[in-house]
Structures are given as structure tokens and as C-alpha cells.
Amino acid sequence: MQALMTQLASGHLDALTVVIWTVIAALLAMVGGATAAVRLAGKDLGNDLAALLGAMFGPVGAVPGILLALIILAFI
């Protein structure tokens, strides 16, 4: 576990680190999308439905962005 954390912190990109950073970004985007949706539309749609929709649509913009950033970093 410590070796994996050291590899992630070192900035070395390989297939495993790309997958791990993409999963972390997707999870954070889901949390952020759900939180924002509850704040914006919770009163109109209900908190549960708003959180569900926000969690589904949150990663739509974040995951392609993080993949593009990792591709750019891999070639620099």
C-alpha cells in the first residue's frame, strides 16, 4: 500500500495511476455534483432525486477533463 501511495505522489504516470486518479476524480465529481444539485434543485425536485441526478451528471464534465489532463501530462 505504501509503495502505491509513493508511486501516486511521485508524479510518475502509468496505466495504474491513470486509472486510480480517474476513479478518484469521478468519486469527487459525484460528491460535488450531488451537493450542488441538492442546493440548486433540492426544493423543486426533492433532495433524493436532485442528489441522484447530480451524482450521475457530475462526472460527465470532470472525467473527460481529468483524462485530457493526464494525457497532456504524460506527453510533457
C-alpha positions in Angstrom: 0.0 0.0 0.0 2.8 2.4 0.9 4.5 1.7 -2.5 1.3 2.6 -4.3 1.0 5.8 -2.4 4.6 6.7 -3.1 4.1 6.0 -6.8 0.9 8.2 -6.9 2.7 11.0 -5.1 5.8 10.8 -7.3 4.0 12.0 -10.4 5.1 9.0 -12.5 2.2 8.1 -14.8 1.5 4.6 -15.9 -1.8 2.7 -16.5 -2.4 2.0 -12.9 -2.0 5.6 -11.7 -4.2 6.9 -14.6 -7.0 4.5 -13.5 -6.6 5.4 -9.8 -6.7 9.2 -10.5 -9.6 8.8 -12.8 -11.6 6.9 -10.2 -10.7 9.5 -7.5 -11.8 12.3 -9.8 -15.1 10.5 -10.7 -15.9 10.0 -7.0 -15.2 13.6 -6.1 -17.2 14.8 -9.1 -20.1 12.6 -7.9 -20.0 14.1 -4.5 -19.7 17.6 -5.9 -22.5 17.1 -8.4 -24.8 15.7 -5.7 -24.1 18.5 -3.3 -24.6 21.2 -6.0 -27.8 19.6 -7.2 -29.3 19.4 -3.8 -28.5 23.1 -3.2 -29.8 24.2 -6.6 -32.8 21.9 -7.2 -33.5 20.1 -3.9 -36.5 22.2 -3.2 -38.1 21.7 -6.6 -37.3 18.0 -7.2 -36.7 16.7 -3.7 -33.3 16.2 -2.2 -33.1 12.5 -3.1 -33.8 12.9 -6.8 -31.7 16.0 -7.1 -28.7 14.2 -5.4 -29.2 11.2 -7.7 -29.2 13.3 -10.8 -26.3 15.4 -9.7 -24.2 12.3 -8.9 -24.9 10.9 -12.4 -24.3 14.1 -14.3 -21.4 15.5 -12.2 -18.7 13.2 -13.7 -19.8 14.0 -17.3 -17.5 17.0 -17.4 -14.9 16.0 -14.8 -13.8 12.6 -16.1 -13.0 13.8 -19.7 -11.3 16.8 -18.2 -9.1 14.7 -16.0 -8.3 12.2 -18.8 -7.3 15.0 -21.1 -5.1 16.5 -18.3 -3.4 13.1 -17.7 -2.8 12.6 -21.4 -1.2 16.1 -21.6 0.9 15.4 -18.6 2.0 12.1 -20.0 3.5 13.8 -23.1 5.1 16.7 -21.4 
